[in-house]
Amino acid sequence: MIADRINRMEVSKTMMISAEAKKLKAAGADVINLGMGELDFNTPHNIKEAGKLAIDENKTRYTMNVGTVELRTAIASKLKRDNHLEYPLKNIIVTNGAKQAVFNAIMTLVNPGEEVIFSSPYWVSYPAMVSMAQGKSVVIETNIENGFKFTAKQLEDIATPKSKALIFCNPSNPTGSGYNKDELAELAEVIEKKNLYVISDDIYEKLVFDDYKFYNLATVKPSVKDRIVVVNGVSKAYSMTGWRIGYAAANDDIINGMNKIQSHTTSHASAISQEAAIEALSGPQFMIEEMLVELKARRDYLYNELTSIDGIKCYKPQGAFYLFPDISSLLNRQIGDVKFETSMDLAMYLLQEVHVAVVPGSAFGSEGHIRISYSTSMENLKEVMYRLKKAFAKLS
Ligand SMILES: Cc1ncc(COP(=O)(O)O)c(C=O)c1O
């Protein structure tokens, strides 16, 4: 009965963990959930007010399918201000979250059988989306030693005449690693040479630490701009995950294609959320700085604690709000007769034993790791480390 495209899709491992976490919580357990892909901060006050005003002013009807002129103007200004990229409004589309922008871009670009390249560990939705488009996922593996980044040479070696696009997530979910300007310039050379389109998932652009500086590939090498679909949104930078506003900027054909898909499926993004997003992009930006101070303190605390545990290796990320420690030395250990062989086994054990929910690395195509989101208070993180150490110590 069910179509092949659905049967091809894996059941989400994150869903399995969160279902179990919910069950435990309902039974009264004090579960700390570090599996979340969203920040724990509230949407800033001025942005919420803009949303309320939109309702009061009856901005509650259909908008243009591609998004309002006002929001696309704000997006164009943002891209110019932050990324030195100039796009006319016709080359910008507003979507229901960045997720829809990635999906619509894949559906617009990829024919059945064409290859889409991305690196592992990857964001869980990329392979599922490529599969829905009947494309073929081609994965470049990265690891802690190379900072979870692939090189221009690796891209050149893996690209074939069937390769249509690269999905490039920078900074990355789940590793938080970020590419520097030189690395981007080298990748851009290969992208041009191999005739690839790039879906550039920039959703974590603003959540970066230390002296890391974010660049889009098109900023570094303007000659590839026509090949790039810039994907971004307000979900992460402004704690607006529930408002569902993302956007894409690209050449005419790509934006027209994405618009066609959107016009026959979801139509435009929420009119009210679009008004709030104008305030997010054009209003004061200092809240991001405040958020980053807190996030950096959490990252440093968790990184120092995790790496002080014997056998755990961890990459110190440049961005996002995740750590992706290598826990392979804790696998194949046991308690009594129960052996924990995979990252999923370990994640389930941590949930059941000490009520800490994390995501197994296998969900991101990278066994031997877990993803820990530090989107929770420092107080909770201290409690988490106490519990994790207790759980790890029991494994022999
Ligand atoms: C890498 C990456 N891209 C896109 C998204 C989707 O963002 P949005 O909530 O705006 O759809 C996420 C959300 O977790 C993400 O991690």
The ligand as an ORCA input file, in Angstrom:
! r2SCAN-3c Opt
* xyz 0 1
  C      21.681     21.785      9.483
  C      20.288     22.229      9.578
  N      19.684     22.731      8.500
  C      18.412     23.148      8.540
  C      17.671     23.063      9.703
  C      16.224     23.470      9.664
  O      15.965     24.658     10.249
  P      14.466     25.201     10.316
  O      13.977     24.948     11.699
  O      14.574     26.661      9.982
  O      13.653     24.472      9.292
  C      18.251     22.536     10.854
  C      17.461     22.385     12.096
  O      17.761     21.625     12.973
  C      19.596     22.120     10.794
  O      20.209     21.613     11.877
*
